[in-house]
Amino acid sequence: MLEQEQKVVTTGKKKYQVCRKISQSSKIQLCLLTNLIKKGRFWMNQKMKLWIRFLSLFLLAAFGVSLLAVPAQAEVKKLTYRTMVLGSDVVKVQPWEKENQIYEFLFNDQVVMRYRTMSQGLSAQERALTLWERAKSLGGTLKEGTVAVDCLQGSFVVTVADRLFVTVTEDDFKANNSTGEGLAQVWAENLRRAKRSMPDKVIQEKPVRENLTPRTPSETEKQQELEETGTEKTGTEETSSVPHESTVATAQELKMLGLINAERAKAGVKPLVLKPELVKIARIKSQEMIDENYFSHVSPTYGDPFTMLKNFGIKYGYAGENLAGNPTVENAHQSLMASSGHKKNILNPNYTHIGIGIVAGGPYGQMFTQLFISE
Protein backbone atom coordinates (compact mmCIF):
# COMPACT_ATOMS: atom_id res chain seq x y z
CA MET A 1 0.00 0.00 0.00
CA LEU A 2 1.41 3.39 -0.99
CA GLU A 3 0.53 6.80 0.29
CA GLN A 4 1.62 10.37 -0.41
CA GLU A 5 1.63 12.54 2.64
CA GLN A 6 3.66 14.78 4.89
CA LYS A 7 3.94 13.18 8.24
CA VAL A 8 6.13 13.27 11.36
CA VAL A 9 7.44 9.93 12.49
CA THR A 10 8.71 9.72 16.05
CA THR A 11 11.29 7.17 17.13
CA GLY A 12 12.23 7.47 20.78
CA LYS A 13 12.95 11.16 21.52
CA LYS A 14 13.98 12.08 17.92
CA LYS A 15 11.76 13.34 15.14
CA TYR A 16 12.31 12.88 11.47
CA GLN A 17 10.34 14.72 8.83
CA VAL A 18 9.76 12.84 5.64
CA CYS A 19 7.97 13.95 2.53
CA ARG A 20 8.21 11.24 -0.07
CA LYS A 21 6.25 8.51 -1.76
CA ILE A 22 7.21 5.49 0.32
CA SER A 23 5.93 2.15 1.44
CA GLN A 24 4.70 1.83 4.98
CA SER A 25 7.12 -0.99 5.78
CA SER A 26 10.32 0.92 4.82
CA LYS A 27 9.42 4.35 6.21
CA ILE A 28 11.28 3.99 9.47
CA GLN A 29 14.38 2.56 7.78
CA LEU A 30 14.60 5.45 5.32
CA CYS A 31 14.16 8.01 8.06
CA LEU A 32 16.93 6.46 10.09
CA LEU A 33 19.21 6.36 7.03
CA THR A 34 18.50 10.02 6.27
CA ASN A 35 19.47 11.02 9.78
CA LEU A 36 22.70 9.01 9.64
CA ILE A 37 23.67 10.64 6.35
CA LYS A 38 23.08 14.10 7.79
CA LYS A 39 25.15 13.35 10.88
CA GLY A 40 27.91 11.56 8.93
CA ARG A 41 28.27 14.30 6.36
CA PHE A 42 29.96 16.65 8.84
CA TRP A 43 32.33 13.93 10.04
CA MET A 44 33.28 12.96 6.47
CA ASN A 45 33.94 16.57 5.54
CA GLN A 46 36.29 17.02 8.48
CA LYS A 47 38.15 13.78 7.72
CA MET A 48 38.50 14.63 4.02
CA LYS A 49 39.97 18.01 4.93
CA LEU A 50 42.59 16.33 7.08
CA TRP A 51 43.49 13.86 4.32
CA ILE A 52 43.75 16.65 1.74
CA ARG A 53 46.05 18.63 4.01
CA PHE A 54 48.22 15.59 4.66
CA LEU A 55 48.47 14.77 0.95
CA SER A 56 49.34 18.38 0.10
CA LEU A 57 52.14 18.44 2.65
CA PHE A 58 53.48 15.11 1.37
CA LEU A 59 53.52 16.27 -2.25
CA LEU A 60 55.15 19.56 -1.29
CA ALA A 61 57.89 17.76 0.64
CA ALA A 62 58.50 15.32 -2.23
CA PHE A 63 58.78 18.21 -4.67
CA GLY A 64 61.28 19.98 -2.42
CA VAL A 65 63.46 16.88 -2.17
CA SER A 66 63.42 16.46 -5.93
CA LEU A 67 64.60 20.04 -6.38
CA LEU A 68 67.57 19.35 -4.13
CA ALA A 69 68.42 15.94 -5.58
CA VAL A 70 68.20 16.61 -9.31
CA PRO A 71 70.92 19.28 -9.55
CA ALA A 72 73.32 17.11 -7.54
CA GLN A 73 72.74 14.18 -9.87
CA ALA A 74 73.19 16.41 -12.90
CA GLU A 75 76.45 17.77 -11.49
CA VAL A 76 77.89 14.28 -11.05
CA LYS A 77 76.76 13.20 -14.48
CA LYS A 78 78.28 16.11 -16.38
CA LEU A 79 81.82 15.70 -15.06
CA THR A 80 83.84 13.10 -16.95
CA TYR A 81 87.60 12.68 -16.62
CA ARG A 82 89.72 10.26 -18.65
CA THR A 83 93.51 9.81 -18.79
CA MET A 84 95.39 7.38 -21.01
CA VAL A 85 99.11 6.73 -21.47
CA LEU A 86 100.18 5.84 -25.00
CA GLY A 87 103.83 4.88 -24.72
CA SER A 88 105.51 8.10 -23.62
CA ASP A 89 102.48 10.27 -24.44
CA VAL A 90 99.57 11.24 -22.20
CA VAL A 91 96.03 11.81 -23.51
CA LYS A 92 93.32 13.45 -21.39
CA VAL A 93 89.65 14.32 -21.75
CA GLN A 94 88.19 16.56 -19.05
CA PRO A 95 85.78 19.46 -18.41
CA TRP A 96 87.18 22.94 -18.91
CA GLU A 97 88.01 24.39 -15.49
CA LYS A 98 86.35 27.71 -16.36
CA GLU A 99 83.09 26.18 -17.59
CA ASN A 100 82.12 22.56 -16.90
CA GLN A 101 79.67 22.48 -19.80
CA ILE A 102 82.64 22.68 -22.20
CA TYR A 103 85.06 19.77 -22.55
CA GLU A 104 88.65 19.81 -23.72
CA PHE A 105 91.00 17.28 -25.28
CA LEU A 106 94.66 17.40 -24.18
CA PHE A 107 97.68 15.70 -25.69
CA ASN A 108 100.84 15.81 -23.54
CA ASP A 109 99.12 18.38 -21.29
CA GLN A 110 98.52 20.76 -24.21
CA VAL A 111 94.95 21.72 -25.04
CA VAL A 112 94.18 20.62 -28.58
CA MET A 113 90.49 21.52 -28.72
CA ARG A 114 87.47 22.54 -26.69
CA TYR A 115 84.02 21.45 -27.77
CA ARG A 116 80.45 22.17 -26.76
CA THR A 117 77.06 20.50 -26.60
CA MET A 118 75.46 20.28 -30.01
CA SER A 119 72.17 22.20 -30.22
CA GLN A 120 70.59 19.21 -31.94
CA GLY A 121 72.72 16.23 -31.05
CA LEU A 122 75.23 14.94 -28.51
CA SER A 123 76.06 16.71 -25.28
CA ALA A 124 79.62 17.87 -24.60
CA GLN A 125 80.05 14.94 -22.21
CA GLU A 126 78.85 12.44 -24.83
CA ARG A 127 81.19 13.98 -27.39
CA ALA A 128 84.04 13.69 -24.89
CA LEU A 129 83.39 9.96 -24.44
CA THR A 130 83.13 9.47 -28.21
CA LEU A 131 86.45 11.26 -28.74
CA TRP A 132 87.98 9.18 -25.96
CA GLU A 133 86.93 5.92 -27.63
CA ARG A 134 88.36 7.10 -30.95
CA ALA A 135 91.67 7.96 -29.27
CA LYS A 136 91.75 4.49 -27.68
CA SER A 137 91.01 2.77 -30.99
CA LEU A 138 93.77 4.78 -32.73
CA GLY A 139 96.32 3.88 -30.05
CA GLY A 140 99.86 4.56 -31.24
CA THR A 141 98.50 5.76 -34.58
CA LEU A 142 97.32 8.90 -32.80
CA LYS A 143 100.99 9.81 -32.29
CA GLU A 144 102.40 8.54 -35.59
CA GLY A 145 99.48 9.07 -37.99
CA THR A 146 99.18 12.06 -40.33
CA VAL A 147 96.74 14.74 -39.18
CA ALA A 148 94.55 16.29 -41.89
CA VAL A 149 91.37 18.30 -42.44
CA ASP A 150 88.58 16.91 -44.61
CA CYS A 151 84.91 17.55 -45.41
CA LEU A 152 82.49 14.76 -44.58
CA GLN A 153 78.77 15.03 -45.37
CA GLY A 154 78.92 18.82 -45.37
CA SER A 155 80.85 19.13 -42.10
CA PHE A 156 84.55 19.74 -41.65
CA VAL A 157 86.42 17.07 -39.72
CA VAL A 158 89.91 16.35 -38.41
CA THR A 159 91.31 12.97 -39.41
CA VAL A 160 94.29 10.95 -38.18
CA ALA A 161 95.75 8.43 -40.63
CA ASP A 162 92.62 8.92 -42.81
CA ARG A 163 90.37 7.93 -39.89
CA LEU A 164 87.73 10.27 -38.45
CA PHE A 165 88.86 11.84 -35.20
CA VAL A 166 86.57 14.80 -34.47
CA THR A 167 83.83 16.74 -36.27
CA VAL A 168 83.60 20.53 -36.07
CA THR A 169 79.97 21.50 -35.38
CA GLU A 170 78.22 24.77 -36.08
CA ASP A 171 78.07 25.42 -32.34
CA ASP A 172 81.85 25.00 -32.14
CA PHE A 173 82.92 27.41 -34.87
CA LYS A 174 80.28 30.03 -34.04
CA ALA A 175 81.44 30.12 -30.42
CA ASN A 176 84.97 30.73 -31.73
CA ASN A 177 83.87 33.36 -34.27
CA SER A 178 85.30 31.19 -36.99
CA THR A 179 84.21 28.91 -39.81
CA GLY A 180 83.99 25.13 -39.91
CA GLU A 181 87.10 24.84 -42.05
CA GLY A 182 88.97 27.52 -40.09
CA LEU A 183 88.40 25.86 -36.70
CA ALA A 184 89.22 22.42 -38.12
CA GLN A 185 92.57 23.78 -39.33
CA VAL A 186 93.27 25.25 -35.87
CA TRP A 187 92.45 21.95 -34.13
CA ALA A 188 94.57 20.00 -36.60
CA GLU A 189 97.57 22.30 -36.10
CA ASN A 190 97.14 22.15 -32.30
CA LEU A 191 97.26 18.35 -32.47
CA ARG A 192 100.37 18.38 -34.70
CA ARG A 193 102.13 20.75 -32.31
CA ALA A 194 101.14 18.72 -29.23
CA LYS A 195 102.42 15.53 -30.84
CA ARG A 196 105.83 17.14 -31.24
CA SER A 197 105.91 18.35 -27.64
CA MET A 198 107.14 16.63 -24.52
CA PRO A 199 104.69 15.33 -21.94
CA ASP A 200 104.84 16.92 -18.52
CA LYS A 201 103.61 15.39 -15.29
CA VAL A 202 102.97 16.84 -11.90
CA ILE A 203 101.91 15.59 -8.51
CA GLN A 204 100.77 18.25 -6.08
CA GLU A 205 101.89 18.36 -2.49
CA LYS A 206 100.56 15.67 -0.21
CA PRO A 207 100.47 16.43 3.52
CA VAL A 208 101.33 13.60 5.84
CA ARG A 209 98.99 13.48 8.81
CA GLU A 210 100.32 10.49 10.67
CA ASN A 211 103.01 10.89 13.32
CA LEU A 212 106.38 10.26 11.74
CA THR A 213 108.46 8.52 14.37
CA PRO A 214 112.17 8.02 13.75
CA ARG A 215 113.00 4.67 12.20
CA THR A 216 115.61 2.59 13.95
CA PRO A 217 118.14 1.29 11.40
CA SER A 218 118.59 -2.44 11.11
CA GLU A 219 121.92 -4.11 11.84
CA THR A 220 122.50 -4.55 8.10
CA GLU A 221 121.94 -0.82 7.48
CA LYS A 222 124.27 0.08 10.36
CA GLN A 223 126.99 -2.11 8.82
CA GLN A 224 126.43 -0.50 5.40
CA GLU A 225 126.68 2.95 6.98
CA LEU A 226 129.95 2.07 8.65
CA GLU A 227 131.37 0.71 5.41
CA GLU A 228 130.25 3.66 3.28
CA THR A 229 130.86 6.67 5.55
CA GLY A 230 132.95 5.45 8.43
CA THR A 231 130.37 6.75 10.90
CA GLU A 232 127.32 5.31 12.58
CA LYS A 233 123.97 7.04 13.04
CA THR A 234 122.01 6.60 16.22
CA GLY A 235 118.42 5.39 16.22
CA THR A 236 117.17 8.85 17.19
CA GLU A 237 118.51 10.50 14.03
CA GLU A 238 116.66 10.61 10.71
CA THR A 239 118.13 7.81 8.66
CA SER A 240 118.17 6.87 5.03
CA SER A 241 119.19 3.77 3.15
CA VAL A 242 120.40 5.99 0.30
CA PRO A 243 124.19 6.39 0.23
CA HIS A 244 125.62 9.91 -0.17
CA GLU A 245 128.62 9.15 -2.34
CA SER A 246 126.76 8.90 -5.66
CA THR A 247 124.49 11.87 -4.99
CA VAL A 248 126.84 14.78 -5.72
CA ALA A 249 124.80 17.03 -8.01
CA THR A 250 125.93 17.31 -11.61
CA ALA A 251 126.39 20.66 -13.34
CA GLN A 252 123.03 20.18 -15.10
CA GLU A 253 121.21 19.46 -11.84
CA LEU A 254 122.82 22.46 -10.13
CA LYS A 255 121.84 24.62 -13.09
CA MET A 256 118.20 23.58 -12.75
CA LEU A 257 118.36 24.21 -8.99
CA GLY A 258 119.59 27.73 -9.73
CA LEU A 259 116.72 28.36 -12.13
CA ILE A 260 114.21 27.10 -9.56
CA ASN A 261 115.57 29.22 -6.74
CA ALA A 262 115.68 32.27 -9.02
CA GLU A 263 111.95 31.83 -9.63
CA ARG A 264 111.33 31.44 -5.90
CA ALA A 265 113.32 34.60 -5.18
CA LYS A 266 111.12 36.55 -7.62
CA ALA A 267 108.06 35.24 -5.80
CA GLY A 268 109.51 36.13 -2.40
CA VAL A 269 109.84 32.48 -1.35
CA LYS A 270 112.83 30.97 0.47
CA PRO A 271 115.25 28.97 -1.71
CA LEU A 272 115.20 25.17 -1.71
CA VAL A 273 118.08 23.19 -0.27
CA LEU A 274 119.43 20.34 -2.37
CA LYS A 275 119.12 17.09 -0.42
CA PRO A 276 121.55 14.37 -1.57
CA GLU A 277 119.18 11.52 -0.67
CA LEU A 278 116.46 13.04 -2.83
CA VAL A 279 118.90 13.47 -5.73
CA LYS A 280 119.64 9.74 -5.62
CA ILE A 281 115.93 8.81 -5.62
CA ALA A 282 115.15 11.30 -8.41
CA ARG A 283 117.87 9.79 -10.59
CA ILE A 284 116.58 6.29 -9.92
CA LYS A 285 113.11 7.40 -11.06
CA SER A 286 114.41 9.10 -14.22
CA GLN A 287 116.56 6.10 -15.14
CA GLU A 288 113.74 3.66 -14.57
CA MET A 289 111.36 5.63 -16.81
CA ILE A 290 113.95 5.41 -19.59
CA ASP A 291 114.73 1.71 -19.03
CA GLU A 292 111.11 0.61 -18.65
CA ASN A 293 109.80 2.96 -21.35
CA TYR A 294 107.06 4.62 -19.30
CA PHE A 295 106.20 8.13 -18.16
CA SER A 296 104.15 8.19 -14.98
CA HIS A 297 104.19 9.19 -11.34
CA VAL A 298 103.52 5.57 -10.43
CA SER A 299 106.61 3.39 -10.76
CA PRO A 300 106.03 -0.31 -11.51
CA THR A 301 108.82 -1.03 -9.03
CA TYR A 302 108.55 1.62 -6.31
CA GLY A 303 104.91 2.73 -6.48
CA ASP A 304 103.83 6.37 -6.22
CA PRO A 305 106.34 9.05 -5.15
CA PHE A 306 105.12 9.13 -1.56
CA THR A 307 105.51 5.39 -1.13
CA MET A 308 108.90 5.52 -2.84
CA LEU A 309 110.14 8.25 -0.48
CA LYS A 310 109.02 6.35 2.59
CA ASN A 311 110.56 3.10 1.36
CA PHE A 312 113.89 4.91 0.97
CA GLY A 313 113.60 6.20 4.53
CA ILE A 314 112.78 9.82 3.69
CA LYS A 315 110.59 11.58 6.22
CA TYR A 316 108.56 14.61 5.20
CA GLY A 317 105.60 16.78 6.05
CA TYR A 318 104.66 17.68 2.47
CA ALA A 319 105.87 16.11 -0.76
CA GLY A 320 105.43 16.60 -4.49
CA GLU A 321 106.90 15.50 -7.80
CA ASN A 322 107.43 17.07 -11.24
CA LEU A 323 108.37 15.00 -14.29
CA ALA A 324 109.53 16.25 -17.68
CA GLY A 325 111.29 15.08 -20.81
CA ASN A 326 113.35 17.57 -22.83
CA PRO A 327 116.73 17.88 -24.55
CA THR A 328 117.87 20.88 -22.44
CA VAL A 329 117.60 22.13 -18.87
CA GLU A 330 116.42 25.57 -19.98
CA ASN A 331 113.59 24.26 -22.14
CA ALA A 332 112.50 21.76 -19.48
CA HIS A 333 112.39 24.52 -16.88
CA GLN A 334 110.44 26.87 -19.15
CA SER A 335 107.95 24.12 -19.94
CA LEU A 336 107.44 23.35 -16.25
CA MET A 337 106.97 27.01 -15.37
CA ALA A 338 104.43 27.37 -18.18
CA SER A 339 102.24 24.73 -16.50
CA SER A 340 100.24 25.96 -13.51
CA GLY A 341 100.51 22.66 -11.64
CA HIS A 342 104.29 22.35 -12.06
CA LYS A 343 104.80 26.01 -11.27
CA LYS A 344 102.81 25.59 -8.06
CA ASN A 345 105.21 22.88 -6.91
CA ILE A 346 108.27 24.96 -7.81
CA LEU A 347 107.04 28.05 -5.93
CA ASN A 348 105.32 26.27 -3.04
CA PRO A 349 106.49 27.91 0.23
CA ASN A 350 105.78 24.69 2.15
CA TYR A 351 108.73 22.93 0.53
CA THR A 352 112.20 23.27 2.04
CA HIS A 353 114.29 20.63 0.20
CA ILE A 354 114.55 19.30 -3.33
CA GLY A 355 116.16 16.47 -5.22
CA ILE A 356 116.77 16.78 -8.98
CA GLY A 357 117.63 13.76 -11.09
CA ILE A 358 118.57 14.31 -14.74
CA VAL A 359 119.42 11.25 -16.85
CA ALA A 360 120.28 11.28 -20.56
CA GLY A 361 118.20 8.99 -22.78
CA GLY A 362 114.61 8.29 -23.70
CA PRO A 363 112.54 9.67 -26.56
CA TYR A 364 113.07 13.31 -25.49
CA GLY A 365 116.82 13.33 -25.01
CA GLN A 366 116.83 13.71 -21.21
CA MET A 367 114.47 12.71 -18.42
CA PHE A 368 113.92 15.07 -15.48
CA THR A 369 112.55 14.21 -12.03
CA GLN A 370 112.08 16.87 -9.35
CA LEU A 371 111.22 15.70 -5.82
CA PHE A 372 110.04 18.30 -3.29
CA ILE A 373 109.63 17.81 0.46
CA SER A 374 109.23 19.83 3.62
CA GLU A 375 111.22 19.01 6.73
Disulfide bonds with the S-S distance in Angstrom:
none
